[in-house]
Amino acid sequence: MPGPRYVNQTTIGKDLFVRRVGNIFYAHELGEQVFQEIILHHAKVKTIWPRFMLEAVRSGSALANLLPSNTSRRWPLVEDVCVSFTAMLQECKEHHEFTATSIDGTFRVCLTILEQVPFNAPKKAQARPFLMKIVLGEGSDHIAAGLQQRIDKECLNQVRFVATDAPSRRLFCILKEILPNLEALLLDPIHLARRYESSSARKRTAGSATLRRCLAKFSNGSALLQKESFYTGECSPAVSAYEQTLQQQILGSSMPQTKAKKLLSSVDEMDVWVSHVGFVERLVAMSAIYRTEVMKNEEGKAVYHLLWQAAQPDRLGWLFNNARARARMSAHWEWPLEWQGVAGYGAGHLRGKSAQKLIYQLKRSARNNLFHTKTMSPLAITYNDKSVLENMHVASAFEVMQQDAQYNWLAHLQQNFLPESASKAVNLQQYIRRGIIDIVLGTDMAKHIQHQKFLASRVAAVQNQNNAEANGETSKMEFLEAIMHAADISNPCKPRKMMLHWTQRVIEEFWAQGDEEMRLNIEVSPMCDRITGEDSIPKQQLGFIDFVITPYYTPLAELIPEVKEATKNMLDNRSFWLEKESQQAHCSHLFKENAEG
């Protein structure tokens, strides 16, 4: 917004379209910015004008002082923007903004939105309400009636997902009668963080910041969740014995500090929760690390009791509907709806606000190829069960290059390159692309034996001085594939501390997959069973070294002498795992020393 300016009256309605409120003429851009500021700054209308004034001054406007400076002069503009609700509804309807809708009701925030003082202030200080539709309560019947009175049928037909801080089977059934395309209710994740912070005078704390990072993962979608059924409250989700144990640990704060810190430090808010166990484990860890905070009371309940409630099957079912809904949102949507944080605004309203433009992310499934093929995930369907993750990653890389020229280094390669000793030109773009595809697809473990046999044949060719066989064009590409695969499985060949760090991360990922497979009632993949795996990590690592790494790295070290440093680390790590196996070491002790160091 550059600020106020003088215009010729004859241009109004021809070259310039404005709206008049009293003595103020304003353009569409200002009205849109006023509305955005109201939403983005939690309805604190008084804070808008200083920002507008500062922006006008920075843009060099000589008329910045003409901006309305007090409530009596600026309020008609705010009211005009907000009461054009019909126009906003029409705009939202045309862009299908009602697909994901959030609802909430409160009294306190109405005062802020309307620039009112508290309800017990003198009457002369109170303002007249507008814009909001008053309903009797937050009951299911009241919500349904409010929607029918405020939103037309075409908008109601667009709704697929409804976020609320109090989802229930009854609410779902009643809303289904007026929202024919409703698929699921979603429990607003931020509601839990807001209640947590209420115990600290609504201030952010270290614990609430961690909780928000955990809850942010529900904002992400995953292809793994597209086929999952929504929870509708008809029957509670199944709970494993391990989950029941975790729920009790939230109350007792019995998780060791080292493990709790490790769990919380591994939270990646750009990822997505795909199993209940991972989220509940973090709640247990929070109860242990932030014990002082969780012992505080919020509305008569200890905060740790709120965390315990969040870990109950019914609440988890509604919470995980967020990620399931995200996964089902159309991939072609450029501007996704932001439905989280309803309680943060707290108004009895329908919010169809486009949050932010989607940016491309390399997909991270945290599940192996076997899982994708067993569950017939969308990725497995796309790539016909063949090197699913490898195909996805290399395809995604080239998509990124095509979508943004600044990343497309491939375009700088010549298409008609003529080497000095060649008689035919080569298209370097196609040549390099083909090589990258082959090398990345070569990291699939399904090709491990093929690479191992190739390395053995190269050793035999060198020993027989068969240089033609060892140096052919095909051999070079196969050799690059074999080397890349060696790097992919190289963790047992790393220095001890690094090896233990990545072993723990890989194991946690495997176990998370096993938890998901148990929940889906399908066979648990090898090395993914958490129950049996906690006592057998040394045995599993020894098996991996003896039957996978050693037969592969031995011929590789003969061809590349520098690899012998890696094989030395491998032998040292093998001795370490032999010692741990003799001690029958449990997983809780294996990584403790490494974490503390």
Buried (B, 14 or more C-beta within 10 A) or exposed (E): BEBBEEEEEEEEEEEEEBBEBEEBBBBEEBBEBBBEBBEEEBBEBEEBBEEBBEBBEEEEBEEBEBBBEEEEBBBBBBBBBBEBEEEBBEEBBEBBBBBBBBBBBBEEBBBBBBBBEEEEEEEEEBEEEEBBEEBEEBBBEBBBBBBEEBBEEEBBBBBBBBBBBBBBBEBBBBBBEBBEEBBBBBBBBBBBBBBBBBBBEEEEBEBBEBBBBBBBBBBBBBBBBBBBEBBBBEEEBEBBEBBEEBBEBBBEBEBEEBBBBBBBEBBEBEBBBBBBBBBBBBBBBBBBBBEEBBEBEBEEBBBBBBBBBBBBBBBBBBBBBBBBBBBBBEEEEEEBBBBBBBBBBBBBBBBBBBEEEEEEEEEBBBBBBBBBBBBEBBBBEBBEBEBBBBBBBBBEBBEBBEEEEEEEEBEEBEEEEEEEEEEEEBBBBEEEBEBBBBBBBBBBBEBBEBBBEBBBBBBEBBEEEEEEBBEEEEBEBBBBBBBBBBEBBBBBBBEEEEBBBEBBBEBBBBBBBBBBBBBBEEEBBEBBBBEEBBEBBBBBBBEBBEEBBBBBBBBBBBBBEEBEEBBEBBEBBBEBBBEBBEEEBEBEEBBBEBBEE
